Amino acid sequence: MSGDGSQYGSFSPGSRCRGVGTTPTFFDAADGLVSGDELPPSASGEGILLTADGGRYEGSLFGAEKHGEGELVFTTGMMGYQESLTDPSFAGQVLTFTYPLIGNYGIHQGKSESSSVWPRGIVVRHAMTQPDHRDSIATIGELMRLHGVPGIEGIDTRSITRRVRELGTVLCVFGPKDAEQQLNARLQQMTSPDLEDLVDEVSINSPVILNEGAVDELNRPLPRLGALDCGIKYNILRNLCRHFEVVWCPPNTDFNTLKNNYQIDALFCSNGPGDPAHGGMANHAKNTLAAAVKDHMPVMGICLGHQLMGLASGLQTYKMRYGHRGANQPVVDLADGTVLITSQNHGFAVADPESGMLAAHPSGACSQLVESQHGAEVKVRYVNANDRTVEGLDIVGHPSFTVQFHPEACPGPNDAAPLFQRFREIVDSHMGGGL
């Protein structure tokens, strides 16, 4: 699982909080590159990438010496490759970068979004081997070798992107060119990573308080927040610690435990990989969200947390044709007509209560229709300006809301960053006797 603690790690989101003494620290994915230990050997030679719909692409291997396989997706970010590689939402996928030069400013300690690299393979046009930045400690290939992730370069990434946009995400496999027959056989046997409990793979093992005793500038205790980890990014935890005393929790932590044992004042549910309708860890998190809403506790969900709230509210979720992955997604706030440029990483969406499943995958994969678990009405607050898919919900009459995008960015613009402050204001109002 992600985020296992260590006194030697470089990630400590509570360390700069007022009133906090010793804080737990956790591994950054790049920490192992400064240990001096010898890295595993690098892959090399001619490679080939095969897709389940008959696509065949030749290139050169780099990164770890192993086959890559998973769901082929693409991201449009021009920078932030380290953050994307370490984003747990990419678990189970083979990630194609549309920007042609990846790795040009190297790898930086303390800039990862988790303790590991999560895609099961990387596809790039060109992987830079001589990064140009004074703070770089390694190349992208060395980070991938450290975490056992294979890559293939020299690929026509424009062709792959067009294919995925037109036909939808598809399973793929890549490896040495002279093993094409074996790769083809493996491709025929592959099943979708959406069938796996990917949330269990990327979440923390046990609860930990990140900034115990945190106070504001007037030395008043910060509200205590339970943060359900479905694949949470480090920068989300940094942002939450600025506003709350944060209990970082596994996704199967039930609501009564959070309320009675940890005395939380509010609940947050994070981003994460896979199908929100999966019956594993994501289902546990959904039930906790529903219980919090029924209890009238303030709740905020982002990305997978948004989708789980949609399911808990009686809405369907469905697989998108190719999803939204990148740092340039325009979102309209229907409350005032403003537009936010947002960072996103998701392959599933919440169906619009009126328009249904927009930009749906050809497979038609979707959740079953179920009744609301909390009984409250929900209202669509945000929509994507490109395809009008649902990007956020308000829970009517409750101090709760969700967004599909990533307010913490990393990488990406900061247009949506004030949403953390919005949530804090909602919590303060609720604790003061408001909604």
Buried (B, 14 or more C-beta within 10 A) or exposed (E): BBBEBEEEBBBBBBBEBEBBEEBBBBBBBBBBBEEEEEBBEBBEEEBBBBBBEEBEBBBBBBBBBBBBBBBBBBBBBBBBBBBBBBBBBBBBBBBBBBBEBBBBBBBBBBBBBBBBBBBBBBBBBBBBEEBEEEEBBBBBBBBBBBBBBBBBBBBEBEEBBEBBEEBBBBBBBBBBBEBBEEBEEBBEEBEBBBEBBBBBBBBBEEBBBBBBBBBEEEEEEBBBBBBBBBBBBBBBBBBBBBBBBBBBBBBBBBBEBBBEEBEBBBBBBBBBBBBBBBEBBBBBBBBBBBBBBBBBBBBBBBBBBBBBBBBBBBBBBBBBBBBBBBBBBBBBBBEEEEEBBBBBBBBBBBBBBEEEBBBBBEBEBBBEEEEBBBEBEBEBBBBBBEEBBBBBBBBEEBBBBBBBBBBBBBBBBBBBBEBBEEBBBBBBEBEEEEE
